[in-house]
Amino acid sequence: MNPTVNVNVARPVEPHEVGNALDWEPRVGEASWWQTRQSRESLVERLLGLFTDPGAGLTRDKTRRRGLGKLLDWLEGQPGETWQDR
């Protein structure tokens, strides 16, 4: 015996009709966030603070610093005014 399963099939979403007002207004997006406008030094301090594990040891901390430095060096070579643009 094969049981039959009822499944709701996805249907296309109808585009919003032109001329009708939305029930809600979308918020205006920011051009950039404060984190993306930080100096390199502030960014390094903030990111290492987020990812520092007190029990990880000195070797892991040095590896993270070196990796973050390489990433930021590469990003600084990319076009853009902020870290977000790059």
PDB file of N, CA, C and O in Angstrom, chain B, residues numbered from 101:
ATOM      1  N   MET B 101       0.840  -1.177   0.000  1.00  0.00           N
ATOM      2  CA  MET B 101       0.000   0.000   0.000  1.00  0.00           C
ATOM      3  C   MET B 101       0.886   1.242   0.000  1.00  0.00           C
ATOM      4  O   MET B 101       1.794   1.350   0.825  1.00  0.00           O
ATOM      5  N   ASN B 102       0.641   2.164  -0.896  1.00  0.00           N
ATOM      6  CA  ASN B 102       1.370   3.424  -0.991  1.00  0.00           C
ATOM      7  C   ASN B 102       0.541   4.544  -0.395  1.00  0.00           C
ATOM      8  O   ASN B 102      -0.537   4.855  -0.902  1.00  0.00           O
ATOM      9  N   PRO B 103       1.034   5.160   0.682  1.00  0.00           N
ATOM     10  CA  PRO B 103       0.277   6.282   1.246  1.00  0.00           C
ATOM     11  C   PRO B 103       0.400   7.503   0.337  1.00  0.00           C
ATOM     12  O   PRO B 103       1.431   7.713  -0.302  1.00  0.00           O
ATOM     13  N   THR B 104      -0.636   8.283   0.289  1.00  0.00           N
ATOM     14  CA  THR B 104      -0.640   9.506  -0.507  1.00  0.00           C
ATOM     15  C   THR B 104      -0.329  10.684   0.415  1.00  0.00           C
ATOM     16  O   THR B 104      -0.877  10.806   1.511  1.00  0.00           O
ATOM     17  N   VAL B 105       0.573  11.551  -0.066  1.00  0.00           N
ATOM     18  CA  VAL B 105       0.963  12.716   0.714  1.00  0.00           C
ATOM     19  C   VAL B 105       0.445  13.968   0.025  1.00  0.00           C
ATOM     20  O   VAL B 105       0.668  14.162  -1.170  1.00  0.00           O
ATOM     21  N   ASN B 106      -0.239  14.809   0.771  1.00  0.00           N
ATOM     22  CA  ASN B 106      -0.698  16.091   0.235  1.00  0.00           C
ATOM     23  C   ASN B 106       0.388  17.130   0.491  1.00  0.00           C
ATOM     24  O   ASN B 106       0.789  17.349   1.634  1.00  0.00           O
ATOM     25  N   VAL B 107       0.858  17.764  -0.569  1.00  0.00           N
ATOM     26  CA  VAL B 107       1.900  18.763  -0.458  1.00  0.00           C
ATOM     27  C   VAL B 107       1.414  20.065  -1.072  1.00  0.00           C
ATOM     28  O   VAL B 107       0.863  20.076  -2.172  1.00  0.00           O
ATOM     29  N   ASN B 108       1.619  21.152  -0.360  1.00  0.00           N
ATOM     30  CA  ASN B 108       1.299  22.465  -0.921  1.00  0.00           C
ATOM     31  C   ASN B 108       2.417  22.838  -1.886  1.00  0.00           C
ATOM     32  O   ASN B 108       3.585  22.891  -1.501  1.00  0.00           O
ATOM     33  N   VAL B 109       2.062  23.091  -3.120  1.00  0.00           N
ATOM     34  CA  VAL B 109       3.044  23.435  -4.135  1.00  0.00           C
ATOM     35  C   VAL B 109       3.227  24.954  -4.150  1.00  0.00           C
ATOM     36  O   VAL B 109       2.262  25.714  -4.068  1.00  0.00           O
ATOM     37  N   ALA B 110       4.483  25.373  -4.258  1.00  0.00           N
ATOM     38  CA  ALA B 110       4.769  26.806  -4.307  1.00  0.00           C
ATOM     39  C   ALA B 110       4.122  27.423  -5.536  1.00  0.00           C
ATOM     40  O   ALA B 110       4.080  26.816  -6.606  1.00  0.00           O
ATOM     41  N   ARG B 111       3.629  28.613  -5.368  1.00  0.00           N
ATOM     42  CA  ARG B 111       3.030  29.320  -6.496  1.00  0.00           C
ATOM     43  C   ARG B 111       3.776  30.637  -6.690  1.00  0.00           C
ATOM     44  O   ARG B 111       4.350  31.169  -5.740  1.00  0.00           O
ATOM     45  N   PRO B 112       3.771  31.156  -7.892  1.00  0.00           N
ATOM     46  CA  PRO B 112       4.475  32.420  -8.131  1.00  0.00           C
ATOM     47  C   PRO B 112       3.853  33.557  -7.323  1.00  0.00           C
ATOM     48  O   PRO B 112       2.638  33.612  -7.133  1.00  0.00           O
ATOM     49  N   VAL B 113       4.689  34.438  -6.865  1.00  0.00           N
ATOM     50  CA  VAL B 113       4.224  35.607  -6.127  1.00  0.00           C
ATOM     51  C   VAL B 113       3.872  36.680  -7.133  1.00  0.00           C
ATOM     52  O   VAL B 113       4.650  36.981  -8.038  1.00  0.00           O
ATOM     53  N   GLU B 114       2.702  37.250  -6.969  1.00  0.00           N
ATOM     54  CA  GLU B 114       2.252  38.293  -7.881  1.00  0.00           C
ATOM     55  C   GLU B 114       2.970  39.596  -7.542  1.00  0.00           C
ATOM     56  O   GLU B 114       3.078  39.946  -6.367  1.00  0.00           O
ATOM     57  N   PRO B 115       3.459  40.316  -8.538  1.00  0.00           N
ATOM     58  CA  PRO B 115       4.108  41.600  -8.251  1.00  0.00           C
ATOM     59  C   PRO B 115       3.089  42.593  -7.696  1.00  0.00           C
ATOM     60  O   PRO B 115       1.899  42.532  -8.002  1.00  0.00           O
ATOM     61  N   HIS B 116       3.590  43.492  -6.884  1.00  0.00           N
ATOM     62  CA  HIS B 116       2.730  44.516  -6.293  1.00  0.00           C
ATOM     63  C   HIS B 116       2.150  45.383  -7.411  1.00  0.00           C
ATOM     64  O   HIS B 116       2.871  45.836  -8.300  1.00  0.00           O
ATOM     65  N   GLU B 117       0.876  45.598  -7.352  1.00  0.00           N
ATOM     66  CA  GLU B 117       0.222  46.390  -8.399  1.00  0.00           C
ATOM     67  C   GLU B 117       0.697  47.847  -8.344  1.00  0.00           C
ATOM     68  O   GLU B 117       0.790  48.445  -7.272  1.00  0.00           O
ATOM     69  N   VAL B 118       0.990  48.396  -9.508  1.00  0.00           N
ATOM     70  CA  VAL B 118       1.440  49.778  -9.604  1.00  0.00           C
ATOM     71  C   VAL B 118       0.313  50.701  -9.165  1.00  0.00           C
ATOM     72  O   VAL B 118      -0.842  50.510  -9.544  1.00  0.00           O
ATOM     73  N   GLY B 119       0.655  51.698  -8.367  1.00  0.00           N
ATOM     74  CA  GLY B 119      -0.349  52.666  -7.936  1.00  0.00           C
ATOM     75  C   GLY B 119      -0.904  52.386  -6.561  1.00  0.00           C
ATOM     76  O   GLY B 119      -1.424  53.297  -5.917  1.00  0.00           O
ATOM     77  N   ASN B 120      -0.812  51.148  -6.086  1.00  0.00           N
ATOM     78  CA  ASN B 120      -1.295  50.830  -4.744  1.00  0.00           C
ATOM     79  C   ASN B 120      -0.185  51.098  -3.732  1.00  0.00           C
ATOM     80  O   ASN B 120       0.970  50.734  -3.951  1.00  0.00           O
ATOM     81  N   ALA B 121      -0.544  51.732  -2.633  1.00  0.00           N
ATOM     82  CA  ALA B 121       0.438  52.030  -1.590  1.00  0.00           C
ATOM     83  C   ALA B 121       0.778  50.759  -0.823  1.00  0.00           C
ATOM     84  O   ALA B 121      -0.065  49.878  -0.649  1.00  0.00           O
ATOM     85  N   LEU B 122       2.017  50.677  -0.371  1.00  0.00           N
ATOM     86  CA  LEU B 122       2.428  49.551   0.454  1.00  0.00           C
ATOM     87  C   LEU B 122       1.828  49.706   1.848  1.00  0.00           C
ATOM     88  O   LEU B 122       1.562  50.825   2.286  1.00  0.00           O
ATOM     89  N   ASP B 123       1.617  48.607   2.536  1.00  0.00           N
ATOM     90  CA  ASP B 123       1.126  48.651   3.908  1.00  0.00           C
ATOM     91  C   ASP B 123       2.221  49.106   4.866  1.00  0.00           C
ATOM     92  O   ASP B 123       1.932  49.490   5.999  1.00  0.00           O
ATOM     93  N   TRP B 124       3.462  49.068   4.424  1.00  0.00           N
ATOM     94  CA  TRP B 124       4.599  49.450   5.243  1.00  0.00           C
ATOM     95  C   TRP B 124       5.599  50.191   4.376  1.00  0.00           C
ATOM     96  O   TRP B 124       5.647  50.009   3.159  1.00  0.00           O
ATOM     97  N   GLU B 125       6.377  51.008   5.008  1.00  0.00           N
ATOM     98  CA  GLU B 125       7.408  51.746   4.288  1.00  0.00           C
ATOM     99  C   GLU B 125       8.759  51.125   4.596  1.00  0.00           C
ATOM    100  O   GLU B 125       9.107  50.962   5.765  1.00  0.00           O
ATOM    101  N   PRO B 126       9.524  50.776   3.575  1.00  0.00           N
ATOM    102  CA  PRO B 126      10.854  50.213   3.844  1.00  0.00           C
ATOM    103  C   PRO B 126      11.759  51.271   4.456  1.00  0.00           C
ATOM    104  O   PRO B 126      11.703  52.445   4.090  1.00  0.00           O
ATOM    105  N   ARG B 127      12.596  50.836   5.396  1.00  0.00           N
ATOM    106  CA  ARG B 127      13.506  51.795   6.018  1.00  0.00           C
ATOM    107  C   ARG B 127      14.640  52.135   5.058  1.00  0.00           C
ATOM    108  O   ARG B 127      15.002  51.342   4.189  1.00  0.00           O
ATOM    109  N   VAL B 128      15.174  53.301   5.232  1.00  0.00           N
ATOM    110  CA  VAL B 128      16.267  53.756   4.390  1.00  0.00           C
ATOM    111  C   VAL B 128      17.549  53.087   4.871  1.00  0.00           C
ATOM    112  O   VAL B 128      17.880  53.141   6.055  1.00  0.00           O
ATOM    113  N   GLY B 129      18.256  52.465   3.957  1.00  0.00           N
ATOM    114  CA  GLY B 129      19.502  51.797   4.309  1.00  0.00           C
ATOM    115  C   GLY B 129      20.633  52.787   4.448  1.00  0.00           C
ATOM    116  O   GLY B 129      20.661  53.812   3.768  1.00  0.00           O
ATOM    117  N   GLU B 130      21.565  52.480   5.327  1.00  0.00           N
ATOM    118  CA  GLU B 130      22.723  53.343   5.516  1.00  0.00           C
ATOM    119  C   GLU B 130      23.708  53.131   4.376  1.00  0.00           C
ATOM    120  O   GLU B 130      23.806  52.034   3.825  1.00  0.00           O
ATOM    121  N   ALA B 131      24.434  54.178   4.029  1.00  0.00           N
ATOM    122  CA  ALA B 131      25.447  54.072   2.980  1.00  0.00           C
ATOM    123  C   ALA B 131      26.603  53.203   3.453  1.00  0.00           C
ATOM    124  O   ALA B 131      27.165  52.434   2.672  1.00  0.00           O
ATOM    125  N   SER B 132      26.959  53.320   4.725  1.00  0.00           N
ATOM    126  CA  SER B 132      28.000  52.477   5.311  1.00  0.00           C
ATOM    127  C   SER B 132      27.823  52.470   6.818  1.00  0.00           C
ATOM    128  O   SER B 132      27.121  53.318   7.370  1.00  0.00           O
ATOM    129  N   TRP B 133      28.450  51.529   7.477  1.00  0.00           N
ATOM    130  CA  TRP B 133      28.371  51.406   8.923  1.00  0.00           C
ATOM    131  C   TRP B 133      29.639  51.961   9.547  1.00  0.00           C
ATOM    132  O   TRP B 133      30.683  52.014   8.897  1.00  0.00           O
ATOM    133  N   TRP B 134      29.553  52.374  10.803  1.00  0.00           N
ATOM    134  CA  TRP B 134      30.707  52.964  11.485  1.00  0.00           C
ATOM    135  C   TRP B 134      31.880  51.998  11.516  1.00  0.00           C
ATOM    136  O   TRP B 134      33.034  52.421  11.459  1.00  0.00           O
ATOM    137  N   GLN B 135      31.593  50.698  11.606  1.00  0.00           N
ATOM    138  CA  GLN B 135      32.669  49.713  11.662  1.00  0.00           C
ATOM    139  C   GLN B 135      33.509  49.725  10.391  1.00  0.00           C
ATOM    140  O   GLN B 135      34.706  49.439  10.432  1.00  0.00           O
ATOM    141  N   THR B 136      32.889  50.053   9.270  1.00  0.00           N
ATOM    142  CA  THR B 136      33.610  50.027   7.997  1.00  0.00           C
ATOM    143  C   THR B 136      34.445  51.278   7.786  1.00  0.00           C
ATOM    144  O   THR B 136      35.279  51.330   6.882  1.00  0.00           O
ATOM    145  N   ARG B 137      34.218  52.293   8.626  1.00  0.00           N
ATOM    146  CA  ARG B 137      34.987  53.543   8.508  1.00  0.00           C
ATOM    147  C   ARG B 137      36.093  53.638   9.558  1.00  0.00           C
ATOM    148  O   ARG B 137      36.752  54.672   9.669  1.00  0.00           O
ATOM    149  N   GLN B 138      36.301  52.571  10.327  1.00  0.00           N
ATOM    150  CA  GLN B 138      37.328  52.590  11.362  1.00  0.00           C
ATOM    151  C   GLN B 138      38.723  52.618  10.748  1.00  0.00           C
ATOM    152  O   GLN B 138      38.934  52.178   9.618  1.00  0.00           O
ATOM    153  N   SER B 139      39.667  53.147  11.522  1.00  0.00           N
ATOM    154  CA  SER B 139      41.066  53.082  11.104  1.00  0.00           C
ATOM    155  C   SER B 139      41.530  51.631  11.205  1.00  0.00           C
ATOM    156  O   SER B 139      40.888  50.809  11.859  1.00  0.00           O
ATOM    157  N   ARG B 140      42.630  51.332  10.562  1.00  0.00           N
ATOM    158  CA  ARG B 140      43.164  49.974  10.608  1.00  0.00           C
ATOM    159  C   ARG B 140      43.473  49.562  12.052  1.00  0.00           C
ATOM    160  O   ARG B 140      43.173  48.438  12.452  1.00  0.00           O
ATOM    161  N   GLU B 141      44.064  50.457  12.825  1.00  0.00           N
ATOM    162  CA  GLU B 141      44.429  50.143  14.205  1.00  0.00           C
ATOM    163  C   GLU B 141      43.192  49.816  15.044  1.00  0.00           C
ATOM    164  O   GLU B 141      43.191  48.853  15.812  1.00  0.00           O
ATOM    165  N   SER B 142      42.144  50.620  14.892  1.00  0.00           N
ATOM    166  CA  SER B 142      40.906  50.373  15.637  1.00  0.00           C
ATOM    167  C   SER B 142      40.256  49.067  15.200  1.00  0.00           C
ATOM    168  O   SER B 142      39.716  48.323  16.019  1.00  0.00           O
ATOM    169  N   LEU B 143      40.314  48.804  13.919  1.00  0.00           N
ATOM    170  CA  LEU B 143      39.736  47.574  13.385  1.00  0.00           C
ATOM    171  C   LEU B 143      40.467  46.352  13.929  1.00  0.00           C
ATOM    172  O   LEU B 143      39.831  45.382  14.341  1.00  0.00           O
ATOM    173  N   VAL B 144      41.794  46.393  13.933  1.00  0.00           N
ATOM    174  CA  VAL B 144      42.589  45.276  14.460  1.00  0.00           C
ATOM    175  C   VAL B 144      42.264  45.054  15.932  1.00  0.00           C
ATOM    176  O   VAL B 144      42.056  43.919  16.363  1.00  0.00           O
ATOM    177  N   GLU B 145      42.221  46.139  16.700  1.00  0.00           N
ATOM    178  CA  GLU B 145      41.921  46.029  18.127  1.00  0.00           C
ATOM    179  C   GLU B 145      40.545  45.406  18.357  1.00  0.00           C
ATOM    180  O   GLU B 145      40.386  44.523  19.199  1.00  0.00           O
ATOM    181  N   ARG B 146      39.552  45.877  17.597  1.00  0.00           N
ATOM    182  CA  ARG B 146      38.187  45.365  17.758  1.00  0.00           C
ATOM    183  C   ARG B 146      38.092  43.899  17.355  1.00  0.00           C
ATOM    184  O   ARG B 146      37.508  43.096  18.082  1.00  0.00           O
ATOM    185  N   LEU B 147      38.660  43.543  16.204  1.00  0.00           N
ATOM    186  CA  LEU B 147      38.547  42.169  15.724  1.00  0.00           C
ATOM    187  C   LEU B 147      39.326  41.189  16.587  1.00  0.00           C
ATOM    188  O   LEU B 147      38.845  40.087  16.852  1.00  0.00           O
ATOM    189  N   LEU B 148      40.510  41.566  17.025  1.00  0.00           N
ATOM    190  CA  LEU B 148      41.264  40.660  17.889  1.00  0.00           C
ATOM    191  C   LEU B 148      40.570  40.511  19.239  1.00  0.00           C
ATOM    192  O   LEU B 148      40.650  39.453  19.862  1.00  0.00           O
ATOM    193  N   GLY B 149      39.892  41.557  19.692  1.00  0.00           N
ATOM    194  CA  GLY B 149      39.118  41.460  20.931  1.00  0.00           C
ATOM    195  C   GLY B 149      37.947  40.508  20.799  1.00  0.00           C
ATOM    196  O   GLY B 149      37.593  39.817  21.755  1.00  0.00           O
ATOM    197  N   LEU B 150      37.347  40.466  19.623  1.00  0.00           N
ATOM    198  CA  LEU B 150      36.211  39.572  19.396  1.00  0.00           C
ATOM    199  C   LEU B 150      36.636  38.115  19.341  1.00  0.00           C
ATOM    200  O   LEU B 150      35.915  37.233  19.807  1.00  0.00           O
ATOM    201  N   PHE B 151      37.818  37.863  18.765  1.00  0.00           N
ATOM    202  CA  PHE B 151      38.215  36.491  18.495  1.00  0.00           C
ATOM    203  C   PHE B 151      39.318  35.980  19.408  1.00  0.00           C
ATOM    204  O   PHE B 151      39.889  34.921  19.150  1.00  0.00           O
ATOM    205  N   THR B 152      39.624  36.711  20.465  1.00  0.00           N
ATOM    206  CA  THR B 152      40.671  36.261  21.375  1.00  0.00           C
ATOM    207  C   THR B 152      40.090  35.260  22.365  1.00  0.00           C
ATOM    208  O   THR B 152      39.071  35.508  23.010  1.00  0.00           O
ATOM    209  N   ASP B 153      40.760  34.139  22.461  1.00  0.00           N
ATOM    210  CA  ASP B 153      40.366  33.092  23.397  1.00  0.00           C
ATOM    211  C   ASP B 153      41.424  33.030  24.489  1.00  0.00           C
ATOM    212  O   ASP B 153      42.567  32.673  24.205  1.00  0.00           O
ATOM    213  N   PRO B 154      41.078  33.369  25.738  1.00  0.00           N
ATOM    214  CA  PRO B 154      42.079  33.407  26.798  1.00  0.00           C
ATOM    215  C   PRO B 154      42.824  32.079  26.979  1.00  0.00           C
ATOM    216  O   PRO B 154      43.975  32.073  27.417  1.00  0.00           O
ATOM    217  N   GLY B 155      42.198  30.991  26.656  1.00  0.00           N
ATOM    218  CA  GLY B 155      42.839  29.696  26.834  1.00  0.00           C
ATOM    219  C   GLY B 155      43.568  29.199  25.601  1.00  0.00           C
ATOM    220  O   GLY B 155      44.096  28.088  25.607  1.00  0.00           O
ATOM    221  N   ALA B 156      43.608  30.000  24.543  1.00  0.00           N
ATOM    222  CA  ALA B 156      44.177  29.539  23.272  1.00  0.00           C
ATOM    223  C   ALA B 156      45.700  29.525  23.274  1.00  0.00           C
ATOM    224  O   ALA B 156      46.300  28.715  22.568  1.00  0.00           O
ATOM    225  N   GLY B 157      46.325  30.375  24.028  1.00  0.00           N
ATOM    226  CA  GLY B 157      47.779  30.402  24.072  1.00  0.00           C
ATOM    227  C   GLY B 157      48.364  31.449  23.144  1.00  0.00           C
ATOM    228  O   GLY B 157      47.693  31.976  22.257  1.00  0.00           O
ATOM    229  N   LEU B 158      49.639  31.733  23.377  1.00  0.00           N
ATOM    230  CA  LEU B 158      50.349  32.786  22.655  1.00  0.00           C
ATOM    231  C   LEU B 158      50.532  32.466  21.174  1.00  0.00           C
ATOM    232  O   LEU B 158      50.455  33.363  20.335  1.00  0.00           O
ATOM    233  N   THR B 159      50.774  31.200  20.847  1.00  0.00           N
ATOM    234  CA  THR B 159      51.004  30.810  19.451  1.00  0.00           C
ATOM    235  C   THR B 159      49.770  31.081  18.597  1.00  0.00           C
ATOM    236  O   THR B 159      49.885  31.629  17.500  1.00  0.00           O
ATOM    237  N   ARG B 160      48.606  30.707  19.085  1.00  0.00           N
ATOM    238  CA  ARG B 160      47.373  30.929  18.320  1.00  0.00           C
ATOM    239  C   ARG B 160      47.109  32.422  18.160  1.00  0.00           C
ATOM    240  O   ARG B 160      46.660  32.858  17.099  1.00  0.00           O
ATOM    241  N   ASP B 161      47.384  33.218  19.205  1.00  0.00           N
ATOM    242  CA  ASP B 161      47.192  34.662  19.124  1.00  0.00           C
ATOM    243  C   ASP B 161      48.111  35.268  18.065  1.00  0.00           C
ATOM    244  O   ASP B 161      47.681  36.130  17.298  1.00  0.00           O
ATOM    245  N   LYS B 162      49.360  34.831  18.014  1.00  0.00           N
ATOM    246  CA  LYS B 162      50.289  35.330  17.000  1.00  0.00           C
ATOM    247  C   LYS B 162      49.819  34.950  15.597  1.00  0.00           C
ATOM    248  O   LYS B 162      49.935  35.745  14.664  1.00  0.00           O
ATOM    249  N   THR B 163      49.294  33.745  15.450  1.00  0.00           N
ATOM    250  CA  THR B 163      48.793  33.281  14.152  1.00  0.00           C
ATOM    251  C   THR B 163      47.606  34.133  13.710  1.00  0.00           C
ATOM    252  O   THR B 163      47.509  34.508  12.542  1.00  0.00           O
ATOM    253  N   ARG B 164      46.719  34.432  14.627  1.00  0.00           N
ATOM    254  CA  ARG B 164      45.556  35.276  14.303  1.00  0.00           C
ATOM    255  C   ARG B 164      45.992  36.681  13.915  1.00  0.00           C
ATOM    256  O   ARG B 164      45.472  37.250  12.955  1.00  0.00           O
ATOM    257  N   ARG B 165      46.940  37.245  14.654  1.00  0.00           N
ATOM    258  CA  ARG B 165      47.444  38.583  14.324  1.00  0.00           C
ATOM    259  C   ARG B 165      48.063  38.606  12.934  1.00  0.00           C
ATOM    260  O   ARG B 165      47.814  39.520  12.148  1.00  0.00           O
ATOM    261  N   ARG B 166      48.868  37.597  12.641  1.00  0.00           N
ATOM    262  CA  ARG B 166      49.526  37.525  11.334  1.00  0.00           C
ATOM    263  C   ARG B 166      48.484  37.366  10.214  1.00  0.00           C
ATOM    264  O   ARG B 166      48.576  38.030   9.182  1.00  0.00           O
ATOM    265  N   GLY B 167      47.512  36.501  10.417  1.00  0.00           N
ATOM    266  CA  GLY B 167      46.465  36.294   9.410  1.00  0.00           C
ATOM    267  C   GLY B 167      45.625  37.537   9.189  1.00  0.00           C
ATOM    268  O   GLY B 167      45.318  37.887   8.050  1.00  0.00           O
ATOM    269  N   LEU B 168      45.251  38.207  10.276  1.00  0.00           N
ATOM    270  CA  LEU B 168      44.468  39.437  10.157  1.00  0.00           C
ATOM    271  C   LEU B 168      45.272  40.512   9.445  1.00  0.00           C
ATOM    272  O   LEU B 168      44.731  41.252   8.624  1.00  0.00           O
ATOM    273  N   GLY B 169      46.557  40.602   9.753  1.00  0.00           N
ATOM    274  CA  GLY B 169      47.421  41.575   9.079  1.00  0.00           C
ATOM    275  C   GLY B 169      47.492  41.331   7.585  1.00  0.00           C
ATOM    276  O   GLY B 169      47.434  42.273   6.794  1.00  0.00           O
ATOM    277  N   LYS B 170      47.618  40.067   7.193  1.00  0.00           N
ATOM    278  CA  LYS B 170      47.670  39.727   5.762  1.00  0.00           C
ATOM    279  C   LYS B 170      46.354  40.070   5.074  1.00  0.00           C
ATOM    280  O   LYS B 170      46.349  40.594   3.960  1.00  0.00           O
ATOM    281  N   LEU B 171      45.255  39.778   5.728  1.00  0.00           N
ATOM    282  CA  LEU B 171      43.941  40.087   5.147  1.00  0.00           C
ATOM    283  C   LEU B 171      43.771  41.595   4.970  1.00  0.00           C
ATOM    284  O   LEU B 171      43.328  42.050   3.916  1.00  0.00           O
ATOM    285  N   LEU B 172      44.120  42.367   5.991  1.00  0.00           N
ATOM    286  CA  LEU B 172      43.962  43.818   5.911  1.00  0.00           C
ATOM    287  C   LEU B 172      44.929  44.431   4.905  1.00  0.00           C
ATOM    288  O   LEU B 172      44.584  45.402   4.232  1.00  0.00           O
ATOM    289  N   ASP B 173      46.144  43.872   4.794  1.00  0.00           N
ATOM    290  CA  ASP B 173      47.080  44.339   3.755  1.00  0.00           C
ATOM    291  C   ASP B 173      46.459  44.158   2.378  1.00  0.00           C
ATOM    292  O   ASP B 173      46.518  45.053   1.535  1.00  0.00           O
ATOM    293  N   TRP B 174      45.859  42.985   2.158  1.00  0.00           N
ATOM    294  CA  TRP B 174      45.237  42.701   0.861  1.00  0.00           C
ATOM    295  C   TRP B 174      44.059  43.650   0.622  1.00  0.00           C
ATOM    296  O   TRP B 174      43.916  44.203  -0.468  1.00  0.00           O
ATOM    297  N   LEU B 175      43.216  43.836   1.641  1.00  0.00           N
ATOM    298  CA  LEU B 175      42.058  44.721   1.494  1.00  0.00           C
ATOM    299  C   LEU B 175      42.482  46.158   1.202  1.00  0.00           C
ATOM    300  O   LEU B 175      41.839  46.841   0.405  1.00  0.00           O
ATOM    301  N   GLU B 176      43.552  46.620   1.836  1.00  0.00           N
ATOM    302  CA  GLU B 176      44.007  47.998   1.604  1.00  0.00           C
ATOM    303  C   GLU B 176      44.444  48.213   0.165  1.00  0.00           C
ATOM    304  O   GLU B 176      44.422  49.343  -0.322  1.00  0.00           O
ATOM    305  N   GLY B 177      44.837  47.157  -0.517  1.00  0.00           N
ATOM    306  CA  GLY B 177      45.241  47.264  -1.915  1.00  0.00           C
ATOM    307  C   GLY B 177      44.071  47.270  -2.886  1.00  0.00           C
ATOM    308  O   GLY B 177      44.262  47.479  -4.084  1.00  0.00           O
ATOM    309  N   GLN B 178      42.854  47.042  -2.379  1.00  0.00           N
ATOM    310  CA  GLN B 178      41.670  47.004  -3.227  1.00  0.00           C
ATOM    311  C   GLN B 178      41.081  48.408  -3.351  1.00  0.00           C
ATOM    312  O   GLN B 178      41.273  49.239  -2.463  1.00  0.00           O
ATOM    313  N   PRO B 179      40.368  48.680  -4.444  1.00  0.00           N
ATOM    314  CA  PRO B 179      39.756  50.000  -4.588  1.00  0.00           C
ATOM    315  C   PRO B 179      38.606  50.198  -3.605  1.00  0.00           C
ATOM    316  O   PRO B 179      37.892  49.250  -3.275  1.00  0.00           O
ATOM    317  N   GLY B 180      38.434  51.408  -3.148  1.00  0.00           N
ATOM    318  CA  GLY B 180      37.327  51.729  -2.253  1.00  0.00           C
ATOM    319  C   GLY B 180      37.782  52.622  -1.127  1.00  0.00           C
ATOM    320  O   GLY B 180      38.958  52.636  -0.760  1.00  0.00           O
ATOM    321  N   GLU B 181      36.839  53.370  -0.579  1.00  0.00           N
ATOM    322  CA  GLU B 181      37.134  54.315   0.496  1.00  0.00           C
ATOM    323  C   GLU B 181      37.056  53.672   1.877  1.00  0.00           C
ATOM    324  O   GLU B 181      37.811  54.051   2.773  1.00  0.00           O
ATOM    325  N   THR B 182      36.158  52.708   2.066  1.00  0.00           N
ATOM    326  CA  THR B 182      35.976  52.082   3.371  1.00  0.00           C
ATOM    327  C   THR B 182      36.216  50.589   3.246  1.00  0.00           C
ATOM    328  O   THR B 182      36.322  50.053   2.143  1.00  0.00           O
ATOM    329  N   TRP B 183      36.301  49.919   4.401  1.00  0.00           N
ATOM    330  CA  TRP B 183      36.482  48.466   4.391  1.00  0.00           C
ATOM    331  C   TRP B 183      35.305  47.797   3.690  1.00  0.00           C
ATOM    332  O   TRP B 183      35.480  46.773   3.029  1.00  0.00           O
ATOM    333  N   GLN B 184      34.118  48.361   3.826  1.00  0.00           N
ATOM    334  CA  GLN B 184      32.935  47.821   3.180  1.00  0.00           C
ATOM    335  C   GLN B 184      33.029  47.936   1.662  1.00  0.00           C
ATOM    336  O   GLN B 184      32.650  47.006   0.950  1.00  0.00           O
ATOM    337  N   ASP B 185      33.527  49.063   1.159  1.00  0.00           N
ATOM    338  CA  ASP B 185      33.676  49.262  -0.283  1.00  0.00           C
ATOM    339  C   ASP B 185      34.660  48.258  -0.872  1.00  0.00           C
ATOM    340  O   ASP B 185      34.472  47.757  -1.981  1.00  0.00           O
ATOM    341  N   ARG B 186      35.710  47.976  -0.110  1.00  0.00           N
ATOM    342  CA  ARG B 186      36.737  47.083  -0.612  1.00  0.00           C
ATOM    343  C   ARG B 186      36.245  45.661  -0.638  1.00  0.00           C
ATOM    344  O   ARG B 186      36.983  44.759  -1.036  1.00  0.00           O
TER     345      ARG B 186
END
